[in-house]
Amino acid sequence: MNTTAIVATMPKVMASLRERGFHGVEAYYGSSSQALRSLMVKLTRDAGMIPTGGSDYHGSYKSDVTLGFGKTGDLRVPNEILDELKALA
């Protein structure tokens, strides 16, 4: 999906999720580029939701994915995200 399609589609998807009780969307994704992550964080925040994330590590069979750092090694989910999620509890 290209950036134009994401900008055109995701706000509607996120609004629908929000209406259904979702509080977050995975914006920090280990296999995405930094530009795409930034866009997803912006769209998630614009929707009033929490941009969550993960490295997509599912065990050693994915040798190109590092636990906590993603596929390219540059994934960093801010610690503040955990604080926001804990505040929901």
C-alpha positions in Angstrom: 0.0 0.0 0.0 1.5 3.4 -1.0 1.4 6.5 1.2 -1.4 8.1 -0.7 -3.6 5.0 -0.2 -2.7 4.9 3.5 -3.6 8.6 4.0 -6.9 8.0 2.1 -7.9 4.8 3.9 -6.5 4.6 7.4 -8.4 7.6 9.0 -11.7 5.8 8.2 -10.4 2.5 9.4 -9.1 4.0 12.6 -12.3 5.9 13.2 -14.2 2.6 12.8 -11.9 0.8 15.3 -12.2 3.7 17.8 -16.0 3.5 17.6 -15.7 -0.2 18.4 -13.7 0.4 21.5 -10.1 0.0 20.3 -7.6 2.3 22.0 -4.5 1.7 19.9 -3.1 0.8 16.5 0.2 -0.8 15.7 2.2 2.1 14.2 5.7 1.1 15.2 6.1 -2.0 13.1 9.5 -3.8 12.9 9.4 -4.3 9.1 8.2 -0.8 8.2 10.3 2.1 7.1 10.9 5.0 9.5 8.8 7.2 7.1 5.9 4.8 7.2 6.1 4.5 11.0 6.1 8.2 11.4 3.0 8.5 9.2 1.2 5.8 11.1 2.0 7.4 14.4 0.6 10.7 13.1 -2.6 9.1 11.8 -3.0 7.2 15.0 -2.6 10.3 17.1 -4.9 12.2 14.8 -7.5 9.5 15.4 -7.2 10.0 19.2 -5.6 6.6 19.7 -2.3 5.2 21.1 0.4 4.2 18.5 1.5 0.8 19.8 4.3 -1.3 18.3 6.4 -4.4 18.3 9.4 -5.9 16.6 7.4 -8.8 15.0 9.8 -11.2 16.6 8.1 -14.7 16.8 11.1 -16.8 17.6 14.5 -17.8 16.2 13.0 -19.1 13.0 12.9 -15.5 11.8 16.6 -15.0 11.8 16.3 -11.5 10.1 14.1 -10.1 13.0 15.7 -9.2 16.3 13.7 -9.2 19.5 12.9 -5.6 20.4 14.6 -4.1 17.4 12.7 -5.3 14.3 14.0 -6.3 10.9 16.2 -3.3 10.3 17.4 -2.8 13.9 16.1 0.7 14.2 12.7 0.0 15.8 12.2 2.0 19.0 8.8 2.1 20.7 8.9 5.0 23.1 8.5 4.1 26.8 5.7 6.6 27.1 3.5 4.3 25.1 3.6 1.8 27.9 2.6 4.5 30.3 -0.4 5.4 28.1 -1.5 1.8 27.9 -1.1 1.3 31.7 -3.3 4.4 32.2 -6.2 2.6 30.4 -6.3 -0.2 32.9 
